[in-house]
Amino acid sequence: MGCLLVLFALISPRLVLFLMWIFSDVLSHAFGSWVIPLLGFFIMPWTTLTFAAFWDWGPGRHVYGFEWVFVFIAVAIDISGWGFGRRQQVARSAR
């Protein structure tokens, strides 16, 4: 099941976050409330998904050490998505 979620995550991280919310309790363990995962779903889906996955994966249920590198990469992917989206919006309006 985990490999299938990884393949779905490559297509749509929001789909995997939705499936994790329905079928598991990973998001409730990684985040204290429902507000942060909901905001992450709309604003930073890769970061939310990566943090929750590493929270559940490691011993002691914490993100630590080298795992933070992957969380920072996910932040960079989310931010770059905003930049490329804005660039496409400007290019479309210039036509």
Protein Blocks (a to p, Z undefined) as FASTA:
>chain_A
ZZmmmmmmmmommlmmmmmmmmmcklmmmpmblmlmmmmmmmmmmlmmmmmmmmmmmghi
iaehjllmmmmmmmmmmmmmmmmmmmmmmmmmmZZ
